[in-house]
Amino acid sequence: MEAKKSIKWEPEDFELEMNTVWSFPNRGKWATHDAKYRGNWSPYIPRNILLRYSKEEDMVLDQFVGGGTTLVEAKLLNRNIIGVDVNPVALERCKEKCTFEYENCGKVYIKHGDARKLDFVEDESIDLICTHPPYANIIEYSEDIREDLSHCKIKEFLEQMKLVAAECYRVLKKDKFCCILMGDTRQKGCVVPMSFEVMKIFIEAGFTTKEIIIKEQHNCRATGYWKTNSIKYNFLLLAHEYLFVFRK
Ligand SMILES: C[S@@+](CC[C@H](N)C(=O)[O-])C[C@H]1O[C@@H](n2cnc3c(N)ncnc32)[C@H](O)[C@@H]1O
C-alpha cells in the first residue's frame, strides 16, 4: 500500500517581510493551498498580514474570501476568522480547504453575504480586516450573481467600494488595521490607477494610511503576444499591485 503523503503545514524558512516591496515567486504550497481559484493571492500575503497586525485568538474578517486562502492561514495561526463571499461556489471551496485537523487552531466561520452590507457582523467587533476584492471587471467571478462586484465597470466599482469602505470602518475596532490588496488596469494605452482611487475612498471613510506596500506580480511575463505588443504599442506590462494597510 502507498504510504500517505505527509502534509507540510507551514512554509519552510519563513521570514516576516521587513520592507515595503513584497515578492513571492514561489507562491506557497503548504497546508491545503493551491492556485486553482482564479486570482487567488499567495498565502504568504495573509500570513505576513496576520502575524504583523493580529494576535492569537483575535477575530479576523475577509469579506471577499474567494477560494479561502486567508481562512487557511488564520486557522493555522490560531486566529478566528469570518469569511464572506457572494458566490456559493467560492464558499464550497472554502469549506473543503478548511476541513483539516490542526492542533491549537482558530475557528472558521463561512458566510454567504455581500461585503457592502455585513449585517451579521456587529459594530467594532473585528480585530483585523485582511481582504482582496475583485479589481472591477478584470476577472469576472460569476455569470449572474447581481451582487458580484466583478461585473462592475471601473466607475461603478469605485462607487460600490465606498460602501465596502464604510462597512470596514463600522465593523473594525478602533486603532486596528484593515489590509486591502488592489491592482490597476490599463485603458487605451494609459494606466487607470484604480488602487489609488480605492486608497482615497478608504481615507475618506475615516482611515489613515499606515503602509503602502508594492506586491510584485509573477504571472505577467513579457513573452510572445505581450512582448510583441509592449514594444509595438509602447507600453509597460503592469507587474505590481498595492497592499494598503489602513488604520482606524
Ligand atoms: C480576488 S477574489 C478573492 C481571492 C482570495 N483572496 C483567495 O485567495 O482565494 C474576489 C472574490 O470577491 C467575491 N465578491 C465579489 N463581489 C462581492 C461582494 N459584493 N461581496 C462579497 N464577495 C464578493 C468574488 O466572488 C471573488 O470570490
The ligand as a MOL file (V3000), in Angstrom:
LIG
                    3D

  0  0  0     0  0            999 V3000
M  V30 BEGIN CTAB
M  V30 COUNTS 27 29 0 0 0
M  V30 BEGIN ATOM
M  V30 1 C -9.8940 38.3160 -5.8580 0
M  V30 2 S -11.1070 37.1550 -5.3170 0 CHG=1
M  V30 3 C -10.5370 36.7440 -3.6970 0
M  V30 4 C -9.4670 35.6820 -3.7430 0
M  V30 5 C -8.9860 35.2330 -2.3790 0
M  V30 6 N -8.0860 36.2040 -1.7690 0
M  V30 7 C -8.2630 33.8850 -2.4920 0
M  V30 8 O -7.0750 33.8150 -2.1880 0
M  V30 9 O -8.9040 32.9090 -2.9390 0 CHG=-1
M  V30 10 C -12.5050 38.1840 -5.0330 0
M  V30 11 C -13.7670 37.4940 -4.5400 0
M  V30 12 O -14.7340 38.5140 -4.2430 0
M  V30 13 C -16.0230 37.9460 -4.4190 0
M  V30 14 N -17.0180 39.0350 -4.4580 0
M  V30 15 C -17.3890 39.8240 -5.4920 0
M  V30 16 N -18.3180 40.7160 -5.1140 0
M  V30 17 C -18.5420 40.5080 -3.7980 0
M  V30 18 C -19.3710 41.1410 -2.8300 0
M  V30 19 N -20.1880 42.1480 -3.1500 0
M  V30 20 N -19.3250 40.6770 -1.5530 0
M  V30 21 C -18.5380 39.6350 -1.2050 0
M  V30 22 N -17.7380 38.9870 -2.0880 0
M  V30 23 C -17.7290 39.4290 -3.3630 0
M  V30 24 C -15.8820 37.1210 -5.6770 0
M  V30 25 O -16.8910 36.1090 -5.7350 0
M  V30 26 C -14.4480 36.5440 -5.5180 0
M  V30 27 O -14.5080 35.2590 -4.9460 0
M  V30 END ATOM
M  V30 BEGIN BOND
M  V30 1 1 1 2
M  V30 2 1 2 3
M  V30 3 1 2 10
M  V30 4 1 3 4
M  V30 5 1 4 5
M  V30 6 1 5 6
M  V30 7 1 5 7
M  V30 8 2 7 8
M  V30 9 1 7 9
M  V30 10 1 10 11
M  V30 11 1 11 12
M  V30 12 1 11 26
M  V30 13 1 12 13
M  V30 14 1 13 14
M  V30 15 1 13 24
M  V30 16 1 14 15
M  V30 17 1 14 23
M  V30 18 2 15 16
M  V30 19 1 16 17
M  V30 20 1 17 18
M  V30 21 2 17 23
M  V30 22 1 18 19
M  V30 23 2 18 20
M  V30 24 1 20 21
M  V30 25 2 21 22
M  V30 26 1 22 23
M  V30 27 1 24 25
M  V30 28 1 24 26
M  V30 29 1 26 27
M  V30 END BOND
M  V30 END CTAB
M  END
